[in-house]
Amino acid sequence: MPEFNRTNLASLLQQEEQLFHKNHPKSFELYQRASKSLQGGVPMLWMIRWAGSFPVFVKEAKGAHFTDVDENSYIDFCLGDTGAMTGHAPDATLKAINEQAQKGITLMLPYEDVIWVGEELQRRFGLPFWQFALTATDANRFVLRMARMITERQKVLVFNYCYHGTVDETFVTLDEEGTPTSRANNMGPQVNPLRTTKVIEFNDVAALETALSARDVAAVLAEPVMTNIGIIHPQPGYHDALRELTRKYGTYLIIDETHTICAGPGGYTASHGLQPDFLTLGKPLAGGVPAAVYGFTREVSDAFTAKLSVEDSDVGGIGGTLAGNALSIAAMKATLENVLTEEFYARAIKLQERFTVGVESVIKEFDLPWIVKVLGNRTEYWFRPKPPKNGGEAHAAVDSELDRYMHLFALNRGILLTPFHNMALISPETTEADVDTHTKVFREAVKTLFA
Ligand SMILES: Cc1ncc(COP(=O)(O)O)c(C=O)c1O
């Protein structure tokens, strides 16, 4: 199998960095100006981790494309890391936003449309009761509170190298010896997360039973397919075991569909008949307008209601003044009704298949020990020959330098991939020509590595 030259990679990366500087003078100027008022010159700290040494400043985005302030055009395969999976500024959502904005944006009172959304969520995900939040992080935080309140248990269980937003309890990983430890760079945790959290590897049924058997775990918080350390599919029977064991030990099962909504209109839950106690979802739900939801069973609703003090419910730790605001709800209704439809998925998944075939053809041509993993309209290449079965294996396979090079090479040729892994999301507005451009650029990048 071919090996590429690491020393060569460093100088290739340097060349791409120079090209990036050359083609983005205005972005650089704005970045320098931003550095005087924004921490690190960016609105969110992690944005300094984009592949170039400063971020591209966007001029405008529509559908699967955007342009930057230097008039470079891009095909967007990142799509706001699922936040814009609908394609940027979908027409139906825009129309609803414009109409609603004339009629009031936030009131702390419901409009009738919220009922349509609740009924649609029932229909898609099979859970009877719903609440609203502004981010998936908040939705996860709120359901963890509900689960702990009902069960009167302190602990939650997560999978190694999961990501569920900035939820304190989730920043625990297993070290090389398999010992739970606070996640690298866990910034100022309120308590040592080992006090709140158990962490095990995904796809390990024995570890799951051991962790749950102490009967101190309020909830398992899980993506049905891991996506944040790359796509890791459940092994056959894993979800059955997860459901059976959580029921056996009185632990709630929370399925976080924030990314796996890429699998279909009802997420992985509907497409694979999962039966969670809670389901959380955010990001693309309102076409990019901040909105998130959490749903739960009648049993959860009854148990929660029995313990709820309505008098103090506004200061109980589950809230959000702007949650359920009229603009988010209008955007959510329009997006669910007109954008995230069966046809959306049919078209986007077909394009994903074309993308995957293209990448696989290059892997084959160069006889590379690499693979592609897919879920719905999400596709991703891995620099390893076999799919990892858990987060620990996936993390060990990360090649940050190679990732950076592939991302920057693509960016310099008008392609934005999702940062930190080589993931592409396909929207129905992506064209076959866009997909083929990616294949061509991917091939060129590979060629430079093995030249
Ligand atoms: C699975 C999952 N859940 C929740 C979140 C949090 O979403 P947000 O940052 O919009 O709160 C993320 C973010 O990447 C995610 O991947």
The ligand as a Gaussian input file, in Angstrom:
#p B3LYP/6-31G(d) Opt

LIG

0 1
 C      -25.152000      15.419000      18.383000
 C      -25.131000      16.841000      18.824000
 N      -25.971000      17.243000      19.776000
 C      -26.009000      18.511000      20.191000
 C      -25.177000      19.452000      19.652000
 C      -25.227000      20.876000      20.131000
 O      -25.762000      21.719000      19.191000
 P      -25.690000      23.291000      19.454000
 O      -24.228000      23.645000      19.402000
 O      -26.468000      23.874000      18.326000
 O      -26.275000      23.536000      20.779000
 C      -24.273000      19.088000      18.661000
 C      -23.361000      20.079000      18.062000
 O      -22.513000      19.802000      17.242000
 C      -24.253000      17.747000      18.219000
 O      -23.404000      17.334000      17.277000

